[in-house]
């Protein structure tokens, strides 16, 4: 049996800052059972920028549903969201 190689998704959300954005985005990821392994957040002149490194290995089959849910939530929050599949970290 071959060892499982971890797979990662980088999620970047950008838009107007307001309280609660991190909680709303990360709760969606947690609901899917994914682990956030690294995170960076900054606000520059009122612009919120969040980047997340998410280990998607446990449930790669749910990835499309996660992306659609995050796109919907971010749209409602006034954020643009981008996804980058990285394979291995």
QUIHU-V490629 format. One record per residue. N is the residue number from 1. RES is the residue in one letter. SS is DSSP state (H for helix, E for strand, - for the rest). PHI is phi in whole degrees, 0 to 359 (* if undefined). D_LAST is the distance of its C-alpha to the last C-alpha in Angstrom with 1 decimal. Layout:
n=N res=RES ss=SS phi=PHI d_last=D_LAST
n=N res=RES ss=SS phi=PHI d_last=D_LAST
This chain:
n=1 res=X ss=- phi=* d_last=21.4
n=2 res=X ss=- phi=274 d_last=17.9
n=3 res=X ss=- phi=293 d_last=15.1
n=4 res=X ss=- phi=287 d_last=13.0
n=5 res=X ss=- phi=266 d_last=9.4
n=6 res=X ss=- phi=293 d_last=7.4
n=7 res=X ss=- phi=240 d_last=7.1
n=8 res=X ss=E phi=230 d_last=6.5
n=9 res=X ss=E phi=234 d_last=9.3
n=10 res=X ss=E phi=263 d_last=10.1
n=11 res=X ss=E phi=243 d_last=13.8
n=12 res=X ss=E phi=236 d_last=16.2
n=13 res=X ss=E phi=240 d_last=19.8
n=14 res=X ss=E phi=221 d_last=22.7
n=15 res=X ss=E phi=169 d_last=26.4
n=16 res=X ss=E phi=298 d_last=29.4
n=17 res=X ss=- phi=282 d_last=28.8
n=18 res=X ss=- phi=198 d_last=30.5
n=19 res=X ss=- phi=291 d_last=30.1
n=20 res=X ss=- phi=91 d_last=28.1
n=21 res=X ss=H phi=297 d_last=25.5
n=22 res=X ss=H phi=299 d_last=22.5
n=23 res=X ss=H phi=299 d_last=24.2
n=24 res=X ss=H phi=294 d_last=25.0
n=25 res=X ss=H phi=287 d_last=21.5
n=26 res=X ss=H phi=290 d_last=19.7
n=27 res=X ss=H phi=293 d_last=22.5
n=28 res=X ss=H phi=296 d_last=21.8
n=29 res=X ss=H phi=298 d_last=18.2
n=30 res=X ss=H phi=296 d_last=19.6
n=31 res=X ss=H phi=300 d_last=22.4
n=32 res=X ss=- phi=274 d_last=20.0
n=33 res=X ss=- phi=84 d_last=18.6
n=34 res=X ss=- phi=274 d_last=15.0
n=35 res=X ss=E phi=254 d_last=13.4
n=36 res=X ss=E phi=275 d_last=12.6
n=37 res=X ss=E phi=265 d_last=10.2
n=38 res=X ss=E phi=204 d_last=10.9
n=39 res=X ss=E phi=209 d_last=13.8
n=40 res=X ss=E phi=221 d_last=16.0
n=41 res=X ss=E phi=217 d_last=19.4
n=42 res=X ss=E phi=211 d_last=22.3
n=43 res=X ss=E phi=239 d_last=25.8
n=44 res=X ss=E phi=241 d_last=27.4
n=45 res=X ss=- phi=50 d_last=31.1
n=46 res=X ss=- phi=84 d_last=30.7
n=47 res=X ss=E phi=260 d_last=27.6
n=48 res=X ss=E phi=275 d_last=24.8
n=49 res=X ss=E phi=229 d_last=21.2
n=50 res=X ss=E phi=234 d_last=18.4
n=51 res=X ss=E phi=234 d_last=14.6
n=52 res=X ss=E phi=231 d_last=12.5
n=53 res=X ss=E phi=253 d_last=8.9
n=54 res=X ss=E phi=246 d_last=9.9
n=55 res=X ss=E phi=280 d_last=8.9
n=56 res=X ss=- phi=257 d_last=11.2
n=57 res=X ss=H phi=303 d_last=11.4
n=58 res=X ss=H phi=296 d_last=14.8
n=59 res=X ss=H phi=210 d_last=16.5
n=60 res=X ss=H phi=300 d_last=15.2
n=61 res=X ss=H phi=293 d_last=18.9
n=62 res=X ss=H phi=266 d_last=19.4
n=63 res=X ss=H phi=300 d_last=17.0
n=64 res=X ss=H phi=297 d_last=20.0
n=65 res=X ss=H phi=294 d_last=22.1
n=66 res=X ss=H phi=299 d_last=19.5
n=67 res=X ss=H phi=302 d_last=19.3
n=68 res=X ss=H phi=296 d_last=23.1
n=69 res=X ss=H phi=295 d_last=23.7
n=70 res=X ss=H phi=294 d_last=21.6
n=71 res=X ss=H phi=300 d_last=23.3
n=72 res=X ss=H phi=295 d_last=26.6
n=73 res=X ss=H phi=298 d_last=26.1
n=74 res=X ss=H phi=296 d_last=24.9
n=75 res=X ss=H phi=300 d_last=27.9
n=76 res=X ss=H phi=297 d_last=30.2
n=77 res=X ss=H phi=274 d_last=28.8
n=78 res=X ss=- phi=79 d_last=29.3
n=79 res=X ss=E phi=251 d_last=25.7
n=80 res=X ss=E phi=267 d_last=23.9
n=81 res=X ss=E phi=232 d_last=20.4
n=82 res=X ss=E phi=230 d_last=17.8
n=83 res=X ss=E phi=238 d_last=14.8
n=84 res=X ss=E phi=230 d_last=11.9
n=85 res=X ss=E phi=276 d_last=10.1
n=86 res=X ss=E phi=252 d_last=6.7
n=87 res=X ss=E phi=67 d_last=6.6
n=88 res=X ss=- phi=271 d_last=3.8
n=89 res=X ss=- phi=286 d_last=0.0
